[in-house]
Amino acid sequence: MRSRGIIELHPKPGSIGSTVIEDIIFGMGFAHLGYCPGTIAGAVVHDSPDCTVVNYP
């Protein structure tokens, strides 16, 4: 869509570096637990065994 001129992106200065760092942290957590942030909260509430082991060392 950007190549066709339908949309234009205007990233704020400095936001790309912080976004990359946040994505790395998010990706490492996602790969380690296999949960996204919303489902990890649900799994903790339901006392899922795999979350219990990770959250309570």
C-alpha positions, -999 to +999 in steps of 0.1 A: +000+000+000+029+023+007+044+016-027+011+026-044+009+058-025-022+048-006-006+053+028+024+072+042+044+062+072+059+088+095+079+071+122+089+093+151+126+098+157+140+072+180+109+050+179+124+024+155+152+015+179+130+012+209+105-008+189+132-033+179+143-038+215+107-043+226+101-068+198+131-088+208+120-090+244+084-099+233+097-125+209+120-141+235+091-144+260+068-157+233+094-183+222+102-193+258+067-198+270+047-202+239+021-177+251+012-142+240+007-117+268-031-121+269-031-159+270-003-160+296-025-140+320-054-164+314-031-194+319-018-180+352-053-173+364-063-209+356-032-222+373-018-239+342+011-262+352+035-248+326+029-212+338+032-222+374+067-237+368+079-206+349+063-180+372+072-195+406+109-206+405 
